[in-house]
Amino acid sequence: MGYRTVDELENFDMKDAHISNMEISSGHLFITLDNVTIKSSNSCNRDIRDMRTNDLVFKLQDAQIEYMIKEGYKVYNADGVLQNEVDDEQITAENYTAAMKEFIECYVYEITKEQDGYLIDIDGEESTYKIKVRASHDVEEWEKFLSKDTM
């Protein structure tokens, strides 16, 4: 990889990034993302403006998934009357790998670093998901910078 940062999540904007791969391997969570914004404040960005990249590998080191949830929803009719309600569904640990395969071709809503880990929000094809991961560090690796004007 051409560029690498450690613990610089705040210098990236991953909203609407396309997930091209997601897997747990050797105790790390790897997410390969396209259309990631690299903020001008990023230590590797030598430009004075925000840039973007494709094929960014976002790695959470020593990752332990605390939970993975398929978020519930409510359905209302045109008059605002509740028609149906679906509760959140906890995805079990033995189904994490299968769920991650379903996230491929989906989009990131947000990845945030919290005091006790990382929260990953994913917009799936028909549902949204929340993943809470404890990890020692976040690492971002990518090959080149692209202009945001040529999307």
C-alpha positions, 0 to 999 in steps of 0.5 A: 500500500502507498499510504498508511495511517494509524488512529486517524479515523477522524481524518476520514469521512466514510459516509456513503463509502461502498463496501467491497469486502468485509472479513475477520482474519487473524483477530483483525476486522478488515473492511475494503471501501471505495469512495472514502473522503480523505480530509485535508487534515489527514497526515498523508494528505499533502493537498489543501483540500479534501481528496478521496480514494478507492480500495481503502483497507480499514483495519481494526486491530485485535478486533472483538465484535461486541454485538451486531444488530439488524435494526428494527423499523416501524411502518405507518400508513398515509394517515400516520397510523402505526401498521407494523413494528419490527424489533431489533434483531441480534445477530449471533456470533456464529452468523457474523461471517455470513452477515459480513458477506451480505454487507458486500455491495452495501454502504457505510452510513458512519464509522465512529470511534467511541471511548470503548470501541468503534461503532459501524453503521451500515445501510443494507439493501433492505435493512440497516445494521449496527456493529460495535467492535472493541479494538486496539487501533484503527489502521487505514491503508490505500494506494492513491489519492483521487480528486473529489471532482472526478467521481 
